[in-house]
Amino acid sequence: MSRLGSELVGPNLIQFLGYNPIPRPDNLLERLSWFKLINGLTLEELGFKMDRDPEQLSDWLAGRHKPCQKNRKKIEEFLSDSLMEHQCEQRS
């Protein structure tokens, strides 16, 4: 998806509507892609937040490679921590 598409669907739309219309997927890598989309992040920005190479993230999200168990755990922790932060910000 292009950067413009991310901007239209991501945080600007969510802020305009007052809620997130994009359902949260159950699959771990789909959730990571969903997180990237709803926050309007580039692969570089997501890589910086996760301390991961954007190329590696691109390979995971495109299905070219699967993360090992250790990396799956790190993705789960990142998403859990990030979503908890996001929920706390919304309540403030």
DRENDOTOR-410101 format. One line per 2 residues: their letters; for each residue x, y negated, z negated of C-alpha. Coordinates in steps of 0.05 Angstrom, whole numbers, padded with zeros to 5 digits, m for minus. Layout:
N
A) X Y Z  ...
***
This chain:
92
MS) 00000 00000 00000  00025 m00069 00016
RL) 00042 m00121 m00036  m00018 m00161 m00013
GS) m00064 m00102 m00024  m00037 m00093 m00094
EL) m00051 m00166 m00109  m00123 m00160 m00085
VG) m00139 m00097 m00124  m00094 m00107 m00184
PN) m00095 m00154 m00243  m00127 m00213 m00205
LI) m00189 m00172 m00189  m00192 m00142 m00259
QF) m00187 m00212 m00289  m00240 m00239 m00242
LG) m00289 m00182 m00257  m00272 m00179 m00331
YN) m00262 m00104 m00328  m00222 m00052 m00290
PI) m00265 m00020 m00235  m00211 00030 m00217
PR) m00221 00095 m00256  m00161 00123 m00294
PD) m00137 00187 m00262  m00122 00250 m00302
NL) m00060 00271 m00262  00004 00243 m00292
LE) 00034 00216 m00227  m00033 00189 m00204
RL) m00037 00153 m00271  00032 00123 m00260
SW) 00009 00099 m00191  m00055 00072 m00222
FK) m00014 00035 m00275  00029 00004 m00221
LI) m00032 m00017 m00182  m00074 m00048 m00238
NG) m00013 m00087 m00263  00006 m00111 m00193
LT) 00077 m00084 m00199  00126 m00070 m00144
LE) 00168 m00007 m00149  00227 m00051 m00170
EL) 00186 m00081 m00227  00160 m00014 m00249
GF) 00230 00015 m00245  00256 m00041 m00289
KM) 00201 m00030 m00341  00214 00045 m00342
DR) 00290 00041 m00335  00286 00084 m00272
DP) 00311 00075 m00201  00255 00050 m00155
EQ) 00275 00102 m00103  00263 00157 m00154
LS) 00195 00128 m00171  00179 00123 m00097
DW) 00196 00196 m00087  00152 00217 m00146
LA) 00093 00174 m00125  00097 00197 m00052
GR) 00101 00270 m00073  00169 00280 m00042
HK) 00198 00303 m00109  00168 00325 m00175
PC) 00197 00298 m00240  00229 00349 m00285
QK) 00198 00365 m00352  00242 00314 m00388
NR) 00222 00259 m00340  00148 00279 m00344
KK) 00153 00269 m00419  00185 00201 m00409
IE) 00130 00181 m00361  00077 00203 m00410
EF) 00110 00163 m00466  00117 00102 m00422
LS) 00044 00104 m00401  00020 00116 m00472
DS) 00061 00059 m00500  00043 00012 m00442
LM) m00031 00026 m00446  m00031 00016 m00521
EH) 00003 m00052 m00512  m00047 m00071 m00458
QC) m00106 m00052 m00502  m00078 m00094 m00560
EQ) m00068 m00154 m00514  m00140 m00149 m00490
RS) m00166 m00150 m00562  m00125 m00212 m00580
***
